[in-house]
Amino acid sequence: MSAVPVKPKLLIWACERAGITQDALVIKFKKLPEWERGSAYPTFKQLEAFARAVRVPFGYLFLNSPPEERLPIPDFRTVSEKEKRGDMSPDLMDTIHAMLRRQRWPHEYLIGQKVEPLFFAGSAHLTAPPPDMVGREMRKIVGIGDGWAATVANQYVAVNQLRRMIEKIGVMAVINGVVGNNTHRQIKVEEFRGFAFADPYAPLIFVDDRDAKSAQMFTLAHELAHIWLGEDGISGFEHLLPDSMGIEAWCNQAAAEFLMPSNEFYRKWRQFSQERVPYEPLKQFFKVSPVVIARRAMDLALIDRDQFLVFYQGQTK
C-alpha cells in the first residue's frame, strides 16, 4: 500500500495536542520517529490508526499546517488573574461539542413550539442586583429551604438531589467523568471542573464527575449562576483565591450564598468557631469542601486573608 506524504509538523502537533509522548506511541507505531523526521511516511491505514490514537480528526493530518482550534465558549480558567491558561485537550474539546449537540435539539424544539424563554436565564447583570441577592433568588426558584443540606445524608445524596432540583426548573444538569460513554477517556479535574451554556430556552451545565462530591456541589451552584448571568463559560475555580474579579468571582459569590446563606453561616460559625478546625463540621453541614467553607468565612470577615491563604495552601499542596 502506498505511503501518505503527511507533513511531519502535523504529526508532532497531533501528539502534543493529545499530550502523548513519542515514547508512548512508538510501541504501536514503530516508525513514528522516522515519520516525524520526514524520512519515511505512514500508509493510509497507519495514518488512520494514528489519528484514532491521538484523537485528532483524520482530515486535519492532510492540512498544510496545524489548525488553530478555539473553544466554542469563553474560557475562564486561569493560572493567575492576568494569564489565561489557553490549553485544551481533545477530551475537553470533544466533551464541549458533545454537550452542544445534546443541547441543540431541545433548543430548536422549544423555539419551534413557541415556548417562552426561561424567565431567570440572563436576568442578572454584573452591576445589579448584587450576587448575594441573586444567590437567594436562585435558592427560592430551585426550591431549597433553610438548612436543606443538613437534612441530606451525605455529599453524594446532596449532589444528586441538587441536580434533580436544577433539572426541574428547566436546566439540563450533566455530571459525567468520561468523554461520552468512553471509559478509556477520563476527564481530568486539573483541566476543568465544569462549564455552562447559558441558552435562555435550553440551558445546560456540565460538572466533572471525577471531582470530589463536595467540589461538585459548588460547581453545580457556580454554573447555575452562569445561567442567571446569561454568560457561557468553562470554569476551573482558580478564582476562589482572594482579589479575583469579573464573571467568575460574581458567580462564586452567588453560588456561595446559594449553598451557604450568610444568616445560616454566621449561626453555624458561632457554634463551631471554637473548634481547632471549624471547617470540617461546617463542611458536613453545608456539604461543600473545606476550601469553599474557608473562602466563605473570609468573605464574611470571620477570618482574615492571611488565615485563608495559609489554609488554602495547606489544602492544595
Beta strands, then each sheet from edge to edge (+ up, - down):
strand 1: 78-80
strand 2: 83-84
strand 3: 172-176
strand 4: 178-179
strand 5: 182-186
strand 6: 194-197
strand 7: 204-208
strand 8: 233-235
sheet 1: 1+ 2-
sheet 2: 3+ 7+ 6- 8+
sheet 3: 4+ 5-
end
